[in-house]
Amino acid sequence: MGKLKKLNGNGMKRLLILSVLLLAACADPARNLYEGIKANSDAQRTPMERAAQPAPDYDSYKKSLEDVEVK
């Protein structure tokens, strides 16, 4: 119980900041950026356009970029 009393004020702030940093480290910012741009462009297209030519997912996009770099 004594250790829990020490986690007030600055201790809780530090714990919160550490938790947020750990969660942010798990995210892939390139994937998130790509998915956001894809969602935005999909929202501007008509349903017929989306059905005729769907945008590739991030993994397919990344693989195509790697293939271009190898050539």
N, C-alpha and C positions, 0 to 999 in steps of 0.2 A: 504494500500500500504506500510505502514511503517513496518509491520510485515514481508512482503515478502523480504524486503531488508535485514533483519536479517538472512535469510536462505542462506547465502553464505559461502563458505569455510568450516569451521568446522560444521556449522549447517546442510549443505547439506550432509556432510559425516555421521553425526550422524543419519540423517533421512534415508539415504541409508542403513546403518548398521542395524538400527531398522527394516526396511522393510524386509531385507534379513533374519534376525532372526525370524521375525513373519512368514514368508513363510516357513522357515525350520522347525519351530515347528509344522506346519500342516502336514508335510510329515511323513509317517510311514517307518522308515529305515528298519525294518525287512521285510516288504512287498517289498520294493524296492530291497533289497538284494536278496530275493527269486525270484522275477521276473527277475532280471538280470542273476542269475544262470540258471534259467529255459530257458531263451532265448538263453543263450550260449550253453547249452546242446542240445536244439532243433536245433540250427544251425549246430551242428555236426552230427545229425541223418539224415538218408535218409527220403525222403517223405513217403516211405512205412512204415518205423518204426514209424514215427510220427502219421500216420493214424491208425496203428494197436494198438498203446498204447500211447495215448496223455498224457502229464504230467498234473497233477491236478493243478487247480488254487490255489492261496494263501489261500482263504477261506476254501477250502476243505482240504488243507494241515494242516492248523491251527486246524481245527476241529478234524482231525485224531490224531494230537499230543495231544490235550486235552483229547480225548477218551483213549489214551494210559496212560496218567497220572492218570486218574480216576481209572483205573483197578489196 
